[in-house]
Amino acid sequence: MTKNAFICNALREVEIKEAPPYEFDVFNLDIRRIGNNLNQIARKLNANDPEERPAIKEIHQVVSEIYDVLGKLLDEYNTHPKQW
């Protein structure tokens, strides 16, 4: 956050939260890359053998679960930032 944004938010009495630790960003990026890789695998499977389609559903489920975990981590961080 820039100094200007910090001052403007402080004057507006907006709650200013501490930025997440660097490890949080690294973890978030790693999880997103895994999700993207799984989506690419699912697309390739979908383009080929129809018998592989059950695997695609499993991959989509895993990707969905990954994004759910990311959302919960972000919510937890926003609720309890000092515990990170």
N, CA, C and O atoms as a DFTB+ gen file, in Angstrom:
336 C
 N C O
     1  1       0.847      -1.171       0.000
     2  2       0.000       0.000       0.000
     3  2       0.895       1.237       0.000
     4  3       1.857       1.324       0.763
     5  1       0.571       2.162      -0.842
     6  2       1.358       3.392      -0.904
     7  2       1.075       4.255       0.322
     8  3       0.079       4.060       1.019
     9  1       1.963       5.206       0.571
    10  2       1.746       6.131       1.690
    11  2       0.450       6.915       1.488
    12  3      -0.315       7.121       2.430
    13  1       0.216       7.345       0.256
    14  2      -0.983       8.118      -0.056
    15  2      -2.248       7.285       0.237
    16  3      -3.189       7.780       0.856
    17  1      -2.258       6.027      -0.210
    18  2      -3.413       5.159       0.029
    19  2      -3.592       4.923       1.526
    20  3      -4.717       4.904       2.025
    21  1      -2.482       4.743       2.241
    22  2      -2.561       4.535       3.689
    23  2      -3.184       5.747       4.371
    24  3      -4.070       5.599       5.213
    25  1      -2.730       6.938       4.017
    26  2      -3.249       8.170       4.640
    27  2      -4.729       8.352       4.307
    28  3      -5.529       8.686       5.181
    29  1      -5.091       8.128       3.035
    30  2      -6.496       8.268       2.636
    31  2      -7.383       7.282       3.396
    32  3      -8.459       7.649       3.869
    33  1      -6.936       6.040       3.511
    34  2      -7.718       5.038       4.242
    35  2      -7.807       5.374       5.722
    36  3      -8.853       5.184       6.343
    37  1      -6.720       5.869       6.286
    38  2      -6.735       6.245       7.701
    39  2      -7.704       7.400       7.939
    40  3      -8.431       7.401       8.932
    41  1      -7.722       8.383       7.039
    42  2      -8.631       9.513       7.185
    43  2     -10.090       9.093       7.026
    44  3     -10.980       9.671       7.650
    45  1     -10.329       8.099       6.197
    46  2     -11.694       7.592       6.001
    47  2     -12.093       6.585       7.081
    48  3     -13.212       6.072       7.092
    49  1     -11.147       6.315       7.990
    50  2     -11.349       5.357       9.076
    51  2     -11.621       3.950       8.556
    52  3     -12.380       3.186       9.153
    53  1     -10.980       3.620       7.422
    54  2     -11.059       2.278       6.868
    55  2     -10.099       1.396       7.661
    56  3      -8.978       1.806       7.961
    57  1     -10.539       0.188       8.001
    58  2      -9.666      -0.723       8.740
    59  2      -8.479      -1.099       7.856
    60  3      -8.649      -1.587       6.739
    61  1      -7.289      -0.866       8.370
    62  2      -6.075      -1.173       7.635
    63  2      -5.500      -2.453       8.218
    64  3      -5.197      -2.535       9.409
    65  1      -5.357      -3.448       7.356
    66  2      -4.870      -4.749       7.807
    67  2      -3.426      -4.945       7.373
    68  3      -2.981      -4.431       6.346
    69  1      -2.723      -5.694       8.181
    70  2      -1.349      -6.045       7.863
    71  2      -1.321      -6.966       6.646
    72  3      -2.181      -7.834       6.496
    73  1      -0.344      -6.773       5.793
    74  2      -0.210      -7.627       4.613
    75  2       0.131      -9.054       5.052
    76  3       0.804      -9.248       6.064
    77  1      -0.330     -10.045       4.296
    78  2       0.027     -11.420       4.643
    79  2       1.530     -11.639       4.483
    80  3       2.187     -10.916       3.734
    81  1       2.066     -12.617       5.173
    82  2       3.500     -12.884       5.035
    83  2       3.837     -13.368       3.625
    84  3       2.967     -13.834       2.888
    85  1       5.088     -13.252       3.274
    86  2       5.566     -13.652       1.953
    87  2       5.216     -15.108       1.662
    88  3       4.847     -15.439       0.535
    89  1       5.328     -15.980       2.660
    90  2       5.052     -17.401       2.478
    91  2       3.614     -17.638       2.015
    92  3       3.350     -18.572       1.258
    93  1       2.692     -16.800       2.467
    94  2       1.291     -16.924       2.067
    95  2       1.169     -16.717       0.555
    96  3       0.462     -17.468      -0.118
    97  1       1.850     -15.710       0.025
    98  2       1.804     -15.446      -1.413
    99  2       2.431     -16.588      -2.208
   100  3       1.916     -16.980      -3.254
   101  1       3.555     -17.123      -1.701
   102  2       4.227     -18.231      -2.382
   103  2       3.318     -19.456      -2.399
   104  3       3.175     -20.119      -3.427
   105  1       2.705     -19.751      -1.252
   106  2       1.796     -20.895      -1.156
   107  2       0.614     -20.711      -2.098
   108  3       0.235     -21.638      -2.813
   109  1       0.040     -19.534      -2.100
   110  2      -1.097     -19.228      -2.954
   111  2      -0.733     -19.428      -4.426
   112  3      -1.504     -20.024      -5.178
   113  1       0.423     -18.938      -4.834
   114  2       0.868     -19.089      -6.214
   115  2       1.088     -20.563      -6.567
   116  3       0.698     -21.010      -7.646
   117  1       1.708     -21.311      -5.662
   118  2       1.938     -22.740      -5.911
   119  2       0.629     -23.493      -6.086
   120  3       0.503     -24.324      -6.986
   121  1      -0.330     -23.210      -5.245
   122  2      -1.626     -23.894      -5.328
   123  2      -2.335     -23.526      -6.637
   124  3      -2.936     -24.388      -7.280
   125  1      -2.267     -22.276      -7.024
   126  2      -2.894     -21.869      -8.290
   127  2      -2.228     -22.549      -9.487
   128  3      -2.909     -22.941     -10.434
   129  1      -0.912     -22.689      -9.449
   130  2      -0.212     -23.385     -10.534
   131  2      -0.648     -24.846     -10.619
   132  3      -0.851     -25.381     -11.709
   133  1      -0.787     -25.479      -9.464
   134  2      -1.255     -26.872      -9.445
   135  2      -2.650     -26.956     -10.050
   136  3      -2.932     -27.839     -10.861
   137  1      -3.511     -26.042      -9.655
   138  2      -4.866     -26.017     -10.203
   139  2      -4.871     -25.817     -11.712
   140  3      -5.630     -26.471     -12.427
   141  1      -4.027     -24.916     -12.192
   142  2      -3.939     -24.685     -13.634
   143  2      -3.439     -25.925     -14.359
   144  3      -3.953     -26.270     -15.423
   145  1      -2.444     -26.596     -13.793
   146  2      -1.941     -27.826     -14.405
   147  2      -3.029     -28.887     -14.468
   148  3      -3.169     -29.569     -15.483
   149  1      -3.793     -29.032     -13.406
   150  2      -4.874     -30.012     -13.400
   151  2      -5.938     -29.664     -14.445
   152  3      -6.479     -30.554     -15.101
   153  1      -6.233     -28.386     -14.596
   154  2      -7.202     -27.971     -15.616
   155  2      -6.688     -28.295     -17.021
   156  3      -7.461     -28.721     -17.879
   157  1      -5.408     -28.100     -17.256
   158  2      -4.837     -28.425     -18.566
   159  2      -4.912     -29.927     -18.833
   160  3      -5.210     -30.352     -19.950
   161  1      -4.640     -30.722     -17.807
   162  2      -4.747     -32.178     -17.949
   163  2      -6.182     -32.566     -18.270
   164  3      -6.428     -33.410     -19.131
   165  1      -7.121     -31.947     -17.577
   166  2      -8.534     -32.262     -17.814
   167  2      -8.941     -31.914     -19.241
   168  3      -9.679     -32.670     -19.874
   169  1      -8.472     -30.785     -19.754
   170  2      -8.795     -30.401     -21.138
   171  2      -8.250     -31.417     -22.144
   172  3      -8.930     -31.778     -23.105
   173  1      -7.024     -31.870     -21.913
   174  2      -6.425     -32.847     -22.824
   175  2      -7.169     -34.175     -22.760
   176  3      -7.396     -34.814     -23.787
   177  1      -7.544     -34.586     -21.560
   178  2      -8.305     -35.829     -21.427
   179  2      -9.659     -35.704     -22.117
   180  3     -10.129     -36.641     -22.762
   181  1     -10.263     -34.561     -21.977
   182  2     -11.581     -34.335     -22.563
   183  2     -11.523     -34.346     -24.094
   184  3     -12.490     -34.726     -24.754
   185  1     -10.401     -33.933     -24.643
   186  2     -10.253     -33.871     -26.091
   187  2      -9.965     -35.249     -26.699
   188  3     -10.049     -35.417     -27.916
   189  1      -9.632     -36.220     -25.871
   190  2      -9.233     -37.527     -26.384
   191  2     -10.270     -38.608     -26.078
   192  3     -11.428     -38.500     -26.481
   193  1      -9.857     -39.617     -25.384
   194  2     -10.633     -40.833     -25.154
   195  2     -11.843     -40.581     -24.250
   196  3     -11.679     -40.138     -23.113
   197  1     -13.060     -40.858     -24.744
   198  2     -14.260     -40.673     -23.920
   199  2     -14.269     -41.543     -22.663
   200  3     -14.947     -41.213     -21.690
   201  1     -13.529     -42.640     -22.675
   202  2     -13.481     -43.508     -21.490
   203  2     -12.714     -42.859     -20.348
   204  3     -12.826     -43.299     -19.204
   205  1     -11.949     -41.837     -20.632
   206  2     -11.187     -41.133     -19.596
   207  2     -12.021     -40.057     -18.895
   208  3     -11.534     -39.408     -17.969
   209  1     -13.240     -39.867     -19.316
   210  2     -14.070     -38.784     -18.771
   211  2     -14.303     -38.885     -17.257
   212  3     -14.386     -37.841     -16.609
   213  1     -14.412     -40.076     -16.656
   214  2     -14.538     -40.104     -15.190
   215  2     -13.351     -39.443     -14.498
   216  3     -13.515     -38.819     -13.450
   217  1     -12.154     -39.573     -15.077
   218  2     -10.975     -38.929     -14.504
   219  2     -11.112     -37.414     -14.540
   220  3     -10.639     -36.724     -13.637
   221  1     -11.745     -36.903     -15.561
   222  2     -11.936     -35.456     -15.686
   223  2     -12.788     -34.937     -14.538
   224  3     -12.487     -33.890     -13.964
   225  1     -13.844     -35.658     -14.202
   226  2     -14.699     -35.228     -13.087
   227  2     -13.902     -35.181     -11.790
   228  3     -14.070     -34.267     -10.983
   229  1     -13.033     -36.171     -11.594
   230  2     -12.207     -36.187     -10.388
   231  2     -11.244     -35.000     -10.368
   232  3     -11.040     -34.375      -9.328
   233  1     -10.660     -34.697     -11.514
   234  2      -9.741     -33.566     -11.588
   235  2     -10.462     -32.259     -11.300
   236  3      -9.948     -31.418     -10.562
   237  1     -11.631     -32.082     -11.865
   238  2     -12.405     -30.865     -11.592
   239  2     -12.758     -30.773     -10.107
   240  3     -12.762     -29.680      -9.539
   241  1     -13.050     -31.892      -9.485
   242  2     -13.365     -31.900      -8.052
   243  2     -12.137     -31.467      -7.241
   244  3     -12.255     -30.678      -6.303
   245  1     -10.967     -31.985      -7.607
   246  2      -9.738     -31.617      -6.896
   247  2      -9.453     -30.129      -7.065
   248  3      -9.098     -29.457      -6.096
   249  1      -9.602     -29.607      -8.271
   250  2      -9.376     -28.182      -8.512
   251  2     -10.344     -27.345      -7.678
   252  3      -9.957     -26.339      -7.083
   253  1     -11.582     -27.762      -7.644
   254  2     -12.583     -27.047      -6.841
   255  2     -12.198     -27.052      -5.366
   256  3     -12.323     -26.035      -4.683
   257  1     -11.734     -28.189      -4.880
   258  2     -11.316     -28.283      -3.477
   259  2     -10.109     -27.398      -3.194
   260  3     -10.019     -26.796      -2.124
   261  1      -9.184     -27.314      -4.142
   262  2      -8.017     -26.448      -3.975
   263  2      -8.456     -24.995      -3.824
   264  3      -7.982     -24.289      -2.934
   265  1      -9.351     -24.555      -4.683
   266  2      -9.817     -23.170      -4.592
   267  2     -10.626     -22.930      -3.320
   268  3     -10.594     -21.826      -2.776
   269  1     -11.349     -23.936      -2.836
   270  2     -12.064     -23.806      -1.568
   271  2     -11.082     -23.615      -0.416
   272  3     -11.304     -22.781       0.462
   273  1      -9.995     -24.389      -0.422
   274  2      -8.980     -24.257       0.628
   275  2      -8.338     -22.879       0.571
   276  3      -8.123     -22.252       1.608
   277  1      -8.031     -22.402      -0.632
   278  2      -7.461     -21.060      -0.763
   279  2      -8.400     -20.003      -0.199
   280  3      -7.969     -19.090       0.505
   281  1      -9.681     -20.131      -0.511
   282  2     -10.661     -19.175       0.010
   283  2     -10.738     -19.199       1.523
   284  3     -10.827     -18.153       2.165
   285  1     -10.702     -20.404       2.096
   286  2     -10.750     -20.527       3.561
   287  2      -9.496     -19.953       4.200
   288  3      -9.572     -19.303       5.243
   289  1      -8.335     -20.190       3.577
   290  2      -7.092     -19.616       4.109
   291  2      -7.144     -18.097       4.082
   292  3      -6.740     -17.439       5.041
   293  1      -7.632     -17.551       3.003
   294  2      -7.725     -16.099       2.892
   295  2      -8.711     -15.544       3.918
   296  3      -8.440     -14.523       4.549
   297  1      -9.847     -16.208       4.086
   298  2     -10.819     -15.777       5.094
   299  2     -10.210     -15.838       6.492
   300  3     -10.406     -14.928       7.298
   301  1      -9.472     -16.911       6.778
   302  2      -8.840     -17.068       8.089
   303  2      -7.798     -15.979       8.309
   304  3      -7.692     -15.419       9.400
   305  1      -7.037     -15.687       7.275
   306  2      -6.043     -14.628       7.415
   307  2      -6.725     -13.287       7.685
   308  3      -6.282     -12.530       8.549
   309  1      -7.785     -12.995       6.960
   310  2      -8.480     -11.720       7.138
   311  2      -9.131     -11.625       8.499
   312  3      -9.297     -10.526       9.028
   313  1      -9.508     -12.767       9.084
   314  2     -10.134     -12.777      10.403
   315  2      -9.105     -12.699      11.524
   316  3      -9.322     -12.012      12.522
   317  1      -7.976     -13.407      11.361
   318  2      -6.942     -13.491      12.409
   319  2      -5.553     -13.225      11.821
   320  3      -4.723     -14.134      11.811
   321  1      -5.269     -12.012      11.331
   322  2      -3.992     -11.765      10.664
   323  2      -2.772     -11.914      11.581
   324  3      -1.691     -12.240      11.090
   325  1      -2.902     -11.693      12.854
   326  2      -1.749     -11.745      13.758
   327  2      -1.275     -13.178      13.987
   328  3      -0.142     -13.380      14.424
   329  1      -2.108     -14.175      13.705
   330  2      -1.728     -15.558      13.941
   331  2      -0.839     -16.087      12.829
   332  3      -0.293     -17.182      12.961
   333  1      -0.677     -15.361      11.752
   334  2       0.169     -15.809      10.642
   335  2       1.560     -15.441      10.990
   336  3       2.481     -15.707      10.218
